[in-house]
Amino acid sequence: MYFGNMKWTKDQWERFEKFILGDDMDFYEEYTIHLTDEEQVKFFAENPDFLSGYPIDRNKIKLLRDPIYRGLLRKIKRYEERKNK
C-alpha cells in the first residue's frame, strides 16, 4: 500500500489502525451493528468466517446488539485463549 502523500489526522490514523488491527467484534460494533436485521443476515451469510472466534449462534445474531452479551462473548474468548496457552 502506498500512503506516502496522504496527510492523516490523528483521529483518522487511529480509526484506520483500529480497523486493520481490531478484531471482528470491534468491527461489528463500529460498522455492522448499524445494519438492519436483514442486512446483518445477508452480511453474515456472505462472510461466514466473520466472528468465527466467538461462540455465536447464527440464528441469534440479534443478541449481538446487546452490549452485555458482547461483553460476555469477549470474556469467553479471552478465557478460551488463556486456557489454550
Backbone bond lengths (Angstrom), bond angles and torsions (degrees), N, CA, C in turn:
res aa  C-N    CA-C-N  psi(-1)  N-CA   C-N-CA  omega(-1)  CA-C   N-CA-C  phi
1 M - - - 1.441 - - 1.518 109.95 -
2 Y 1.289 115.27 148.28 1.452 120.34 -178.53 1.524 109.14 -117.01
3 F 1.319 116.52 116.72 1.462 121.76 179.33 1.527 111.16 -124.17
4 G 1.326 117.89 13.02 1.448 122.95 -173.29 1.518 115.23 -54.16
5 N 1.311 118.84 -42.96 1.465 121.53 -175.81 1.519 113.67 -95.69
6 M 1.318 117.01 0.78 1.463 120.01 -178.14 1.517 110.30 -82.01
7 K 1.302 115.51 135.80 1.462 121.81 174.96 1.528 107.22 -108.78
8 W 1.307 116.05 110.67 1.454 121.19 -177.88 1.518 109.73 -107.42
9 T 1.325 115.39 143.56 1.455 119.19 171.26 1.525 107.81 -78.07
10 K 1.295 116.27 166.33 1.470 120.30 178.83 1.530 109.75 -59.66
11 D 1.332 117.00 -42.22 1.465 121.07 -179.87 1.525 111.27 -63.09
12 Q 1.323 117.69 -42.60 1.466 120.97 178.84 1.526 110.36 -62.50
13 W 1.322 116.52 -43.36 1.463 120.23 -179.65 1.529 110.50 -63.47
14 E 1.345 116.97 -43.62 1.468 120.53 -179.32 1.515 111.03 -63.76
15 R 1.334 117.44 -39.80 1.466 120.22 178.07 1.527 111.47 -65.84
16 F 1.334 116.63 -41.76 1.463 121.11 177.76 1.523 110.43 -62.82
17 E 1.312 116.25 -45.58 1.460 121.04 -179.58 1.533 110.74 -62.12
18 K 1.321 116.68 -42.72 1.465 120.36 178.21 1.533 110.49 -64.02
19 F 1.320 116.30 -39.28 1.459 120.92 179.43 1.528 110.95 -63.34
20 I 1.328 116.70 -42.61 1.460 121.44 -177.64 1.520 112.01 -77.30
21 L 1.327 117.35 -43.76 1.456 121.17 -172.91 1.530 114.52 -96.20
22 G 1.317 117.08 -14.98 1.457 120.15 -178.61 1.513 111.86 -70.73
23 D 1.322 115.10 162.84 1.461 117.22 178.22 1.523 110.07 -89.69
24 D 1.311 116.43 179.42 1.460 121.06 -176.17 1.525 112.60 -61.01
25 M 1.336 117.88 -34.49 1.461 119.53 -178.96 1.528 110.11 -66.92
26 D 1.329 117.35 -37.08 1.464 120.18 175.51 1.527 110.42 -61.41
27 F 1.325 116.17 -44.73 1.462 121.13 178.59 1.530 109.97 -61.93
28 Y 1.319 116.50 -43.29 1.463 120.12 179.42 1.526 110.27 -57.89
29 E 1.344 116.00 -48.34 1.464 120.11 -177.00 1.527 112.29 -66.12
30 E 1.299 116.90 -30.68 1.464 120.37 -177.54 1.525 112.34 -82.92
31 Y 1.319 117.76 -37.93 1.463 121.12 -170.52 1.527 114.56 -123.29
32 T 1.304 117.43 -54.06 1.459 121.55 -169.33 1.522 113.08 -72.02
33 I 1.310 117.76 -29.97 1.463 121.29 -176.97 1.529 111.92 -59.70
34 H 1.333 116.97 -25.42 1.458 121.48 -176.79 1.521 113.41 -85.56
35 L 1.318 117.59 -3.89 1.464 120.77 177.55 1.527 109.80 -74.60
36 T 1.312 116.14 156.36 1.465 119.85 174.06 1.525 108.70 -68.77
37 D 1.319 117.19 167.27 1.467 121.05 178.78 1.525 110.79 -57.52
38 E 1.319 116.83 -43.55 1.459 120.88 -179.17 1.532 110.74 -64.92
39 E 1.329 116.47 -41.61 1.461 120.05 178.59 1.525 111.61 -65.60
40 Q 1.335 116.34 -36.06 1.462 119.29 177.34 1.522 111.32 -66.38
41 V 1.320 116.92 -42.86 1.461 120.44 178.06 1.522 109.39 -59.02
42 K 1.327 117.34 -44.95 1.457 121.81 178.89 1.531 110.52 -63.60
43 F 1.337 117.15 -44.10 1.463 121.11 -179.96 1.522 110.69 -59.36
44 F 1.331 117.67 -47.05 1.463 121.14 179.71 1.521 111.81 -65.64
45 A 1.322 117.23 -35.78 1.469 120.21 177.93 1.529 110.87 -66.83
46 E 1.331 116.78 -37.30 1.460 121.07 -179.28 1.525 112.91 -80.19
47 N 1.323 116.69 -16.92 1.470 121.78 -177.88 1.524 109.83 -130.31
48 P 1.331 117.59 69.89 1.468 120.86 -172.77 1.534 114.38 -62.66
49 D 1.324 118.07 -21.48 1.466 119.73 179.41 1.524 112.82 -87.39
50 F 1.325 117.20 -7.10 1.453 120.79 -179.16 1.529 109.85 -63.53
51 L 1.307 116.71 131.02 1.473 124.89 -178.02 1.524 112.25 62.61
52 S 1.330 117.11 23.50 1.465 119.94 -178.44 1.526 112.43 -66.27
53 G 1.324 117.40 -17.41 1.459 120.53 177.62 1.517 113.12 -81.48
54 Y 1.316 116.88 0.53 1.464 122.11 -178.40 1.526 110.30 -117.69
55 P 1.338 117.12 145.97 1.475 120.26 179.08 1.531 110.92 -79.08
56 I 1.316 116.56 81.75 1.464 121.28 -175.41 1.518 110.30 -116.49
57 D 1.313 115.34 131.99 1.462 121.86 173.57 1.524 107.07 -86.33
58 R 1.317 117.35 116.89 1.468 121.60 -177.12 1.528 112.86 -59.42
59 N 1.318 117.00 -21.34 1.464 120.13 178.78 1.522 111.96 -80.48
60 K 1.326 116.98 -6.46 1.470 120.23 -177.79 1.528 111.22 -127.20
61 I 1.343 116.24 38.83 1.457 118.72 -177.65 1.529 112.19 -67.94
62 K 1.329 117.60 -16.68 1.466 119.46 176.14 1.523 111.33 -61.20
63 L 1.333 116.83 -26.75 1.460 120.46 178.55 1.527 111.98 -63.34
64 L 1.320 117.05 -23.46 1.460 120.55 -179.51 1.525 112.91 -64.21
65 R 1.303 117.31 -18.18 1.468 120.25 177.40 1.533 111.63 -71.12
66 D 1.305 117.38 -17.74 1.469 122.76 -178.83 1.531 110.23 -85.26
67 P 1.341 118.20 118.94 1.467 120.24 -178.27 1.532 113.39 -63.98
68 I 1.317 117.81 -29.34 1.472 120.71 177.96 1.524 109.63 -67.63
69 Y 1.325 116.90 -43.13 1.459 121.81 178.15 1.527 110.36 -61.18
70 R 1.343 117.23 -45.52 1.464 120.09 178.58 1.523 111.20 -62.40
71 G 1.330 116.74 -38.16 1.465 120.12 176.99 1.515 111.98 -62.79
72 L 1.327 116.52 -41.19 1.470 120.35 177.39 1.531 111.02 -63.77
73 L 1.325 116.76 -41.37 1.466 119.90 178.42 1.526 110.91 -61.57
74 R 1.327 116.62 -40.43 1.466 119.75 178.26 1.527 111.14 -63.45
75 K 1.337 116.39 -41.44 1.471 120.11 179.24 1.523 110.99 -64.57
76 I 1.317 116.85 -41.31 1.463 120.77 178.12 1.527 109.88 -62.17
77 K 1.329 116.86 -44.00 1.464 120.52 -179.55 1.528 110.45 -62.93
78 R 1.337 118.00 -44.70 1.475 120.60 178.83 1.520 110.77 -62.91
79 Y 1.330 117.52 -40.85 1.457 121.79 178.19 1.531 110.57 -60.73
80 E 1.324 116.06 -47.06 1.468 120.71 -179.98 1.530 111.14 -62.55
81 E 1.336 116.55 -40.41 1.467 119.56 179.03 1.516 111.82 -65.08
82 R 1.343 118.04 -41.22 1.471 121.44 177.82 1.517 111.01 -67.17
83 K 1.320 116.40 -39.30 1.462 121.56 -178.85 1.534 111.26 -64.29
84 N 1.320 116.67 -34.50 1.463 121.66 -176.85 1.521 113.98 -86.11
85 K 1.325 118.45 0.61 1.477 120.55 179.03 1.493 111.46 -80.45
